[in-house]
Amino acid sequence: MGLLKKKTKTTTPVPTEPAPPTLARRSANRHSTIKSGRTIGGQREHLETANERLAARQKDKRRQRWRVFIVSSAFILFAVAGTIVYFEFFHEDDRSQPVVTETLTYSPTIEVVDEDATATSGITSRMSEYIGQAEVDYRDLGYTPVKAVVPSGTVREVDFYLDGQPGYIKMYIDRPTAVSVEDADRMLRYLAGQGITEFQYIDVRIPYKAYWK
């Protein structure tokens, strides 16, 4: 009698459905390197756009600086050109104007005696102006003229009497008054330094020489 084989029943495994995904917490999403809704390429595009905006702003600033520089330069050039045109065509040069030289006229305020004067004649205008200028020069050096005498028989000599001096000073109208007065001042200071308190006159009519008596 033959052996009977027991048939084994094979069962096919039933496929199981995958478990539903677990939602990550918000805190985990905040620390995630991948932002939701964005890709790495999108993030790079965003950074490149920010750099472009920064470069554009810097470019605008450079343009603004150049604009200010150009406007300032144009204003300066316009001002210089206007000044040149004004001085070239409208300004009257002072050098073209005639120079008016004021001539001072001196008149004596001290007593003037002309020993040769008559009823119809007197000292000349030249002599009068010379006496007035010499009077001013003496006062500038600290002296006080009190009288001027035109000696008899002379036409160019004038004798000056100074307050506090024992004698007079002979001067010649052909010499500048300033030079003659300075020579007289040197001679007076020399005599005072030598202790000479009395003299008849001091003669400064000759250039570079002075005499006293």
Buried (B, 14 or more C-beta within 10 A) or exposed (E): EEEEEEEEEEEEEEEEEEEEEEEEEEEEEEEEEEEEEEEEEEEEEEEEEEEEEEEEEEEEEEEEEEEEEEEEEEEEEEEEEEEEEEEEEEEEEEEEEEEEEEEEEBEBEBEBEBEEEEEEEBBEEEBBBBBBBBBBBBEEEEBEBBBBBBBEEBEBBBBBBBEEBEBBBBBBBEBEBBBBBBBBBEBBEEBEEEEEEEBEEBBBBEEEEBEBE
